[in-house]
Amino acid sequence: MTVFFRPVRQHWKATVSVMFLSVILSSCMSSGEEPTPPDKEDRALIRFVAAEYSTETKPFLEKLVKDFEMKNPLIDVELQVANWDILDGIYTTMISKNQPPDLLNTNVYAHFAQDGLLNDMGTIISKELADRLYPNLVAMDRMNGTQFALPYVASTRNLYYNKELLEKAGIKSPPTTWSELEKAAHKIKAAGAADGFGVDLTDNETQAYLSYFFYGAGGSWTKDGKWTINSPANIAGLTYLKQLFDKGLTDPEPTVTTRDEKQRILGGGGLAMLISGNYFTSVVPKEFPALKWDKGPIPVKDGQPPITFAVQDVLISFKTDHTNKEALSKFMDFLYDDSAYGDMIKREGLLPVTSTVGSRMSIQDNVMKGNLDALSKAMFYPVGEPAWQAVLDYARKMGDAVLYEHLTPKDALDKLQQFAETKSGR
């Protein structure tokens, strides 16, 4: 009896338990309530459009993004790397489709800020990163107290030259004034081996060469909040540049061959001098290891003090319906991390905009120290002017008109001045 009764009792308990559970489940189902699923982990998307500085840019950024995503599995970075020639078209198309980049590497920002399209970077970046950025560069990226852009990389400009060509022409030191530049270019041209001075008036560099000769004449793009494009000094600068071309002392195609192409021509011995950025020292000797080269200051009008000119590129963030500022902040910390950022600067031959990387590289390299000292006191484009992008686009059309006598330098700058004032509403 004992053996028989014990299994029956256990079966009865199991039956009662199953019936009780069924009643509970039935009750839950009849009430219309469903079990609540666990919360899904929120994912963030960052659309990052970056400028291509060299063949090193894309593979470097692709690896950086992959490393970041591995460490931050809930953040996806959609990367596009574009050559400067097509960069504007890419992000303009994205904006027109209401899918602007969350992060854009560019050289303009003020017109976007004026139109209310940009996030305040001051509310995105970490304090640690903000404290490492060079203050003079940060100040240029601020409008009415709002940090609409952040410096990303910089470069200083100098006169680079083929030492052998200058020596063969009997020139012992690089020209520092306009009269010396003209004489040197004439001697080199007379020797018959190369063109004297490279001038880039193509789409990407017209504003640069205008700046070299505006500032070299004692002029400027703006002064006291007003455009000064057609000032006597600027007209003198552009007139001198045209005279060099008319005398056959420049390369023959200023509006066709780009700066990068002219650097290769110099490396190959077909050009003696050109103004370029400090990236010249990394790019050209690598491609032309036998080249003997050196650099000097940008030549200025006789009687004018020497000038230092520099360019900075920036990062901006467009307002979107999915912008995740916390994710963006993490990515920017990763992008500017001393190790990765320092590696990028070395690869591209650019100048850092963070004090930590700048200090470390200056200790290791006196040339870098000199470049960063120059950067701290350099003249720049008027990037804080909302009309600058439009002025820049208009200026790009001036090269052929001025060089081939459709417009005199004064007429060209008068038109550009009028255009700038109209776009600025003043």
Backbone hydrogen bonds, N-H to C=O, Kabsch-Sander energy under -0.5 kcal/mol:
donor,donor_aa,acceptor,acceptor_aa,energy
5,F,1,M,-2.8
6,R,2,T,-1.6
8,V,4,F,-1.1
9,R,5,F,-1.9
10,Q,6,R,-1.8
11,H,7,P,-2.1
12,W,8,V,-1.9
13,K,9,R,-2.0
14,A,10,Q,-2.1
15,T,11,H,-2.1
16,V,12,W,-2.3
17,S,13,K,-2.3
18,V,14,A,-2.2
19,M,15,T,-2.3
20,F,16,V,-2.3
21,L,17,S,-2.3
22,S,18,V,-2.2
23,V,19,M,-1.9
24,I,20,F,-1.9
25,L,21,L,-2.6
26,S,22,S,-2.7
27,S,23,V,-2.4
28,C,24,I,-2.2
29,M,25,L,-2.5
30,S,26,S,-2.5
31,S,27,S,-1.1
32,G,29,M,-1.3
33,E,28,C,-0.9
44,A,74,L,-2.6
46,I,76,D,-2.7
48,F,46,I,-0.7
48,F,78,E,-2.5
49,V,47,R,-0.5
49,V,103,L,-2.6
50,A,48,F,-0.6
50,A,80,Q,-3.2
52,E,82,A,-2.3
53,Y,51,A,-0.7
57,T,54,S,-1.1
58,K,54,S,-0.5
60,F,56,E,-1.8
61,L,57,T,-2.6
62,E,58,K,-2.6
63,K,59,P,-1.9
64,L,60,F,-2.3
65,V,61,L,-2.8
66,K,62,E,-2.1
67,D,63,K,-2.6
68,F,64,L,-2.3
69,E,65,V,-2.6
70,M,66,K,-1.8
71,K,67,D,-1.5
72,N,68,F,-1.5
75,I,72,N,-2.2
76,D,44,A,-3.2
78,E,46,I,-2.9
78,E,76,D,-0.6
79,L,77,V,-0.9
80,Q,48,F,-2.4
82,A,50,A,-2.7
82,A,80,Q,-0.5
84,W,52,E,-0.6
86,I,83,N,-1.6
87,L,83,N,-1.3
88,D,84,W,-0.6
90,I,86,I,-1.8
91,Y,87,L,-2.0
92,T,88,D,-2.1
93,T,89,G,-1.8
94,M,90,I,-1.9
95,I,91,Y,-2.1
96,S,92,T,-2.2
97,K,93,T,-1.4
98,N,95,I,-1.8
99,Q,94,M,-3.0
102,D,47,R,-1.2
103,L,47,R,-2.2
104,L,316,I,-2.7
105,N,49,V,-2.5
106,T,104,L,-0.7
106,T,314,V,-2.3
110,A,383,V,-0.8
112,F,109,Y,-0.6
113,A,109,Y,-2.1
114,Q,110,A,-2.5
115,D,111,H,-1.4
116,G,113,A,-1.6
117,L,112,F,-2.3
119,N,317,S,-3.4
121,M,119,N,-0.9
121,M,147,Q,-2.5
122,G,147,Q,-0.5
123,T,120,D,-1.7
124,I,121,M,-1.4
125,I,121,M,-2.4
130,A,126,S,-2.4
131,D,127,K,-2.3
132,R,128,E,-0.6
132,R,129,L,-1.2
133,L,129,L,-0.9
133,L,130,A,-0.7
134,Y,353,V,-2.3
137,L,134,Y,-0.7
138,V,134,Y,-2.2
139,A,135,P,-2.4
140,M,136,N,-0.7
141,D,137,L,-0.6
141,D,138,V,-1.3
142,R,139,A,-1.2
143,M,146,T,-2.5
146,T,143,M,-2.3
148,F,141,D,-0.7
148,F,146,T,-1.5
149,A,141,D,-1.5
150,L,315,L,-1.7
152,Y,153,V,-0.5
152,Y,313,D,-3.2
153,V,313,D,-1.1
154,A,351,L,-1.7
155,S,311,V,-2.2
157,R,309,F,-2.4
158,N,276,S,-2.4
159,L,296,G,-2.6
160,Y,158,N,-0.7
160,Y,274,L,-3.0
161,Y,294,D,-2.5
162,N,272,A,-2.4
163,K,161,Y,-0.8
163,K,292,K,-2.0
164,E,292,K,-0.7
166,L,162,N,-1.9
167,E,163,K,-2.6
168,K,164,E,-2.4
169,A,165,L,-1.2
170,G,167,E,-1.6
171,I,166,L,-3.0
172,K,170,G,-0.6
178,W,300,V,-2.0
181,L,177,T,-2.3
182,E,178,W,-2.4
183,K,179,S,-2.1
184,A,180,E,-2.6
185,A,181,L,-2.6
186,H,182,E,-2.1
187,K,183,K,-2.3
188,I,184,A,-2.2
189,K,185,A,-2.4
190,A,186,H,-2.4
191,A,187,K,-1.4
192,G,188,I,-0.7
192,G,189,K,-1.0
193,A,188,I,-0.6
194,A,188,I,-0.6
195,D,270,G,-2.2
197,F,249,L,-1.6
198,G,273,M,-3.2
201,L,199,V,-0.7
201,L,254,P,-3.1
205,E,202,T,-1.0
206,T,202,T,-1.6
209,Y,205,E,-2.2
210,L,206,T,-2.3
211,S,207,Q,-1.7
212,Y,208,A,-2.3
213,F,209,Y,-1.6
214,F,210,L,-2.6
215,Y,211,S,-2.6
216,G,212,Y,-1.3
217,A,213,F,-0.7
217,A,214,F,-0.9
218,G,215,Y,-1.5
219,G,214,F,-3.0
223,K,226,K,-2.7
226,K,223,K,-1.6
228,T,221,W,-3.0
231,S,228,T,-1.5
235,I,231,S,-2.4
236,A,232,P,-2.2
237,G,233,A,-1.9
238,L,234,N,-2.4
239,T,235,I,-2.4
240,Y,236,A,-2.1
241,L,237,G,-1.8
242,K,238,L,-2.2
243,Q,239,T,-2.1
244,L,240,Y,-2.1
245,F,241,L,-1.6
246,D,242,K,-2.9
247,K,243,Q,-1.9
248,G,245,F,-1.7
249,L,244,L,-2.6
250,T,244,L,-0.5
251,D,197,F,-1.3
256,V,253,E,-1.4
257,T,253,E,-1.9
262,K,258,T,-2.5
263,Q,259,R,-2.3
264,R,260,D,-1.5
265,I,261,E,-1.9
266,L,262,K,-2.6
267,G,263,Q,-2.4
268,G,264,R,-1.9
269,G,266,L,-1.4
270,G,265,I,-2.9
271,L,265,I,-0.7
272,A,195,D,-2.2
273,M,196,G,-1.2
274,L,160,Y,-2.0
275,I,198,G,-0.6
276,S,158,N,-2.3
276,S,274,L,-0.5
278,N,156,T,-1.2
280,F,277,G,-2.2
281,T,278,N,-1.3
282,S,279,Y,-1.3
283,V,279,Y,-2.4
284,V,280,F,-1.7
287,E,283,V,-1.3
288,F,284,V,-2.6
291,L,288,F,-2.0
293,W,291,L,-0.7
294,D,161,Y,-1.6
296,G,159,L,-2.6
300,V,176,T,-2.0
301,K,216,G,-2.2
304,Q,301,K,-2.7
310,A,379,M,-2.7
311,V,155,S,-2.6
313,D,153,V,-2.6
314,V,106,T,-2.9
315,L,150,L,-2.3
316,I,104,L,-2.2
318,F,101,P,-1.4
319,K,117,L,-2.8
323,T,320,T,-0.7
325,K,323,T,-0.7
328,L,324,N,-2.5
329,S,325,K,-2.4
330,K,326,E,-1.9
331,F,327,A,-2.3
332,M,328,L,-2.3
333,D,329,S,-2.1
334,F,330,K,-1.8
335,L,331,F,-2.7
336,Y,332,M,-2.2
337,D,334,F,-0.8
341,Y,337,D,-3.4
342,G,338,D,-2.1
343,D,339,S,-1.8
344,M,340,A,-2.2
345,I,341,Y,-2.3
346,K,342,G,-2.0
347,R,343,D,-2.3
348,E,344,M,-2.5
349,G,345,I,-1.5
350,L,345,I,-1.3
351,L,154,A,-2.8
355,S,132,R,-3.6
358,G,354,T,-2.5
359,S,355,S,-2.7
360,R,356,T,-1.8
361,M,357,V,-2.5
362,S,358,G,-2.0
363,I,359,S,-1.7
364,Q,360,R,-1.2
365,D,361,M,-1.4
369,K,365,D,-1.9
370,G,366,N,-2.3
371,N,367,V,-2.3
372,L,368,M,-2.6
373,D,369,K,-2.1
374,A,370,G,-2.2
375,L,371,N,-2.2
376,S,372,L,-1.4
377,K,374,A,-1.3
378,A,375,L,-0.9
379,M,308,T,-2.9
383,V,381,Y,-2.1
385,E,382,P,-1.9
388,W,385,E,-2.3
391,V,387,A,-2.6
392,L,388,W,-3.1
393,D,389,Q,-2.2
394,Y,390,A,-2.2
395,A,391,V,-2.7
396,R,392,L,-1.5
397,K,394,Y,-1.5
398,M,395,A,-1.9
401,A,397,K,-0.6
402,V,398,M,-2.6
403,L,399,G,-2.6
404,Y,400,D,-2.4
405,E,402,V,-1.2
406,H,401,A,-2.1
407,L,401,A,-2.2
412,A,408,T,-2.7
413,L,409,P,-2.2
414,D,410,K,-2.4
415,K,411,D,-2.2
416,L,412,A,-2.1
417,Q,413,L,-2.4
418,Q,414,D,-2.4
419,F,415,K,-2.3
420,A,416,L,-2.4
421,E,417,Q,-2.5
422,T,418,Q,-2.2
423,K,419,F,-2.6
424,S,420,A,-1.9
425,G,421,E,-1.1
426,R,421,E,-2.2
